[in-house]
């Protein structure tokens, strides 16, 4: 498990163990329905202290191939959906906590540079065979990984 790429399901596990947990896994069902459509970009905004981190941890735990989360979701609303097993722990997920980057960058002006450097380093550990050693730009590295992934998936269906 990485720090940014597939960091695991511990955050969501803690939320489930909380006395005040409310099942919001319907968000996953909606996300599954709009995947690969014009509506695939979702903004899950909430007011301050209304569960943005919990929603992000839930999505991470469900989609990330870096962990096994069937036991966490089997009693939740999402488990009754036909798409439940199809997407469960099937994807690489990049999880970024901006507060972490602010503290690590030491100033607001350095956040982007620090984020790019640290996430790129982790991506190169996992996908170094697809990302050129000289690559210093995170968007270009992500593009290389995504393009290679798409080509491999396409090859499977030829």
C-alpha positions in Angstrom: 0.0 0.0 0.0 1.2 3.4 -0.8 0.8 6.8 0.7 -1.1 8.3 -2.2 -1.7 5.4 -4.6 -4.1 2.9 -3.0 -3.5 3.7 0.6 -6.0 1.3 2.0 -9.3 1.3 3.8 -8.4 2.1 7.4 -10.0 5.6 7.3 -13.4 4.1 6.3 -13.0 1.2 8.8 -12.7 3.8 11.6 -15.8 5.6 10.3 -17.8 2.4 10.4 -16.7 1.7 14.0 -18.0 5.2 15.0 -21.2 5.4 17.0 -22.5 8.1 14.7 -21.9 6.5 11.3 -24.7 7.0 8.8 -24.7 4.8 5.7 -23.9 7.0 2.7 -23.0 4.2 0.3 -25.7 5.3 -2.1 -23.1 7.7 -3.4 -21.1 4.7 -4.6 -24.2 3.3 -6.4 -24.6 6.7 -8.2 -20.9 6.8 -9.0 -21.1 3.3 -10.5 -24.1 4.3 -12.7 -22.4 7.4 -14.1 -19.0 5.9 -14.7 -17.9 6.1 -18.3 -20.6 8.7 -19.1 -20.7 12.5 -19.6 -21.6 12.8 -15.8 -18.6 10.9 -14.6 -17.0 13.9 -12.9 -18.6 14.2 -9.5 -18.2 17.0 -6.9 -19.2 15.6 -3.5 -19.2 18.9 -1.6 -20.6 19.3 1.9 -20.6 22.1 4.5 -17.8 22.2 7.0 -17.9 19.2 9.4 -20.5 17.3 7.2 -18.5 14.3 6.1 -16.3 15.2 3.1 -13.4 13.2 4.4 -15.7 10.2 5.3 -17.1 10.2 1.8 -13.6 10.3 0.3 -12.5 7.5 2.6 -15.6 5.5 1.7 -14.9 5.9 -2.1 -11.3 5.0 -1.6 -12.1 1.9 0.4 -14.6 0.7 -2.2 -12.7 1.3 -5.4 -9.1 0.8 -4.4 -7.4 -2.3 -5.5 -4.9 -1.8 -2.7 -7.2 -3.4 -0.2 -10.0 -5.9 0.3 -13.2 -4.2 1.5 -16.0 -6.7 0.9 -16.4 -7.2 4.7 -16.7 -3.4 5.2 -19.5 -3.0 2.6 -21.4 -6.3 2.7 -24.0 -5.0 5.2 -24.4 -1.5 3.6 -26.9 -0.2 1.1 -24.4 -0.6 -1.8 -24.2 -4.4 -1.3 -27.7 -4.7 -2.7 -26.8 -3.0 -6.0 -26.1 -5.1 -9.1 -22.9 -3.2 -9.7 -21.5 -3.9 -6.2 -19.0 -6.7 -7.0 -18.3 -5.4 -10.5 -16.4 -2.3 -9.2 -15.4 -3.4 -5.6 -11.6 -3.0 -5.2 -11.0 -2.9 -9.0 -9.2 0.4 -9.6 -6.0 2.2 -8.7 -7.0 5.3 -6.6 -4.9 8.3 -6.0 -6.0 9.8 -2.6 -4.8 13.3 -1.8 -5.4 15.1 1.5 -4.6 18.8 0.8 -4.1 19.5 4.5 -1.2 17.0 4.4 0.4 18.8 1.4 0.0 22.2 3.0 1.8 21.1 6.1 4.5 19.4 4.1 5.0 22.3 1.7 5.5 24.7 4.6 3.8 27.5 2.6 0.8 27.9 0.3 3.0 28.9 -2.6 4.8 25.5 -2.5 1.8 23.2 -2.4 1.7 22.4 -6.1 5.4 21.7 -6.4 5.4 19.6 -3.3 2.3 17.6 -4.4 3.8 17.0 -7.8 7.1 15.9 -6.5 5.8 13.5 -3.8 3.0 11.9 -5.9 5.2 11.6 -9.0 7.8 9.7 -6.9 5.2 7.2 -5.7 3.8 6.7 -9.2 7.3 6.1 -10.5 7.8 3.3 -7.9 4.7 1.5 -9.1 4.6 2.5 -12.8 8.2 3.3 -13.5 8.3 1.0 -16.5 5.7 3.3 -18.2 6.9 6.7 -16.9 10.2 8.0 -18.4 12.9 8.5 -15.7 13.4 12.1 -16.9 9.7 13.0 -16.4 9.2 15.7 -13.9 5.6 16.7 -14.6 2.7 14.9 -12.8 0.1 15.4 -15.5 2.4 13.9 -18.2 3.2 10.9 -15.9 -0.5 10.3 -15.3 -1.2 10.6 -19.0 1.5 8.0 -19.7 0.0 5.6 -17.1 -3.6 6.2 -18.3 -2.7 5.8 -22.0 -0.8 2.6 -21.3 -3.7 1.3 -19.2 -6.3 2.1 -21.9 -4.1 0.4 -24.6 -3.8 -2.8 -22.5 -7.6 -2.9 -21.8 -8.3 -2.3 -25.5 -5.9 -5.2 -26.4 -7.8 -7.5 -24.1 -11.0 -6.9 -26.2 -9.5 -7.2 -29.7 
